[in-house]
Amino acid sequence: MERLDQIDWEIITLLNEDGRMPSAEIARRLGDVSARTITYRIEALTTKGIISIRAVVNPETVGYGVLADVFIEVEPGRVREVAESVAEFSQVSSVACATGETDISISVRARNIEELFNFTTEKLGKIPGVRRTQSYLLPLKIKDLDTWLFPDALDAAPMPRSDKSAVHS
């Protein structure tokens, strides 16, 4: 497990706001940290696999405004096989194996309710090993992985700085 200091967390928090924020802007916001140091730290964070910087598509703006969670019940011994099959569908934005009454939990994006219905009945329902699906429409998304920060990050989140002495290296 990597240990991150407050500057690392502040960089991550700012990049979470805007993944294209230049190192010079991050340095300006943090104060007492050079742009070169920020660039080095971002490179180290990405190289170590702590963060990745990529484009995140806003599904609503490209016509995929329907979001649903679908829970899949699977025949015994076929959970991983079915989960890997489900993961190959482009409509599926996340796949997780679960414990309890549901074997697999997925998130699906669709253009409309009919497309969601057809996907769950014609695609998911026909995968060998799938016993049953249960869908829940999600009309409002408050938070998602693209804005999630590790809970400890909240303790080290950038605080408004009235003076530059608040930064420790």
N, C-alpha and C positions, 0 to 999 in steps of 0.2 A: 504494500500500500504506500503510495506516494504521500508525502507530507507537503501541503501547500501553505504558504504564508499569506498574510493579509493582502499583499500586492497581487499575488497570483489570483486570489479570489476576486479582487476588485477588477482585474483585467478580464476574468471570465464573466463577471457580471456585466461589464460594459460591452463585451463582445456579444453577450446574450441579447442585449438591447439592439445592437447593430453589428452583425458579423463582418461588415465591411469598414468598420471604424478604423481609420488610420492610426498607426502607432503614435504619431505626433499628437493626435487628438486625445488619445488615451493618456499619454504623458501629461498633456496640458490639464486634463481633468483630475489626474492624481496629484500633480505637483511634485516637485523634488525627485522625479524619476525621468530619465532621459528616454527619448523615442527609441534609441538604440537598445536600451535595456528592455523596453517593452517588446520590441521585435524579437530579441533573444528569448525572452520568457514565453512569448507566443509560440515560437519555434519549438522550445523545449516541451511545452504543454501538448503540442500536437504530436511531436515525435514520441513522447511517452504514452500517447493514446489517451490522455486525460480529457482532451477536447478534440473535436473535429469541426472544421469550418466548411460549410457547404450551403448550397442554395436549398431553402425550404419552400416548397410550393404551397401557396395558399389555395386549397382546393376550391373554395367558394368562388374565387375570381376566375377560375378556368372551367366553371360549370358543374362542379361536383359538390353541390350544396347539401346533399343528404348524407348524414353520418349516422351509423348504427353500430351497436355492439351486438355481436352474434355469438351465442354460446352453443357449442357443439358437443353432443353426447356421442361417444365412439365405442365400438365393440372393444372388449378387453384385449389388451396386447397390441392395439393398432394406433395408439395415441400419437406417437412420434411420426409414424408413417402418414397419417392423415394430416397432422399439423404441417409437415413438410410439403404435402400436396397443396394445402390451402395457401401456404406462403407464396406459392408461385403465381397466384392470381394478382393482377395489377390493381384490382379494386380493393384489395386487402392492404390496409396500412399498418396493422400490427397483428402478431400471432403470439399467443402465450399458452403454454400448457398449464392446466389448473388442477386443483385438488378439490374434492367435494362432489357435488351433484353434476357439475359440468367438467368435461375433460379438456376442452379447448375454448379459449376466449379470443375473439378476433374483433377488429374494428374494420368496418367496410365503408367505402365512399362510393356514392352513386349519384347520377344526374337527377334521378327522380325516384319516387316510391315504386313505380312499376319496374324500373331497372333493378332496384334492390330486391324486390320480390322474385324476379326472374333469376337473379344471381343466386339467391339462397335456395330456391327450389330446383332450378335447372343445373346449376354448377355444384354448389355445396352438397345438396341433397343426393346427388348421384355419385359422389366420391365413395368408392368401396370402403366400408367400415363405418361410415356415418350412420348413426341410428336416428338422430333427431337434431333439429336446430331450433333455437329460440332467439328471436330478434327483438331488439329494443331500439326504437328511434331515439336519437339524441338531438333534440331541437336547439340546444344551447350548449356550446363548449366554452368553459371558463378558462381552463388551463390545459396545456398539452405538453408533450415531451419537448417540443421545440422551445419552450420557455422555462422548463423545469431546471432548477438548480438544486444541488445536493444540500440537505438541510443545514450542514455546518457553514455553507456559503452565506446563509442569512446572518450568521454571527459576524462574518468578516465583510459584509457588503459595504460598498463605499458609503461613507458617512459624509455629509456636507462638511467641508473643511474651511474653517475660518482662518486657519494659519497653516503654513506649510510644514511646521514642525510635527504635525500629526502623522507623517509618514516615517516609518522605521524600516530600514533595509536589513 
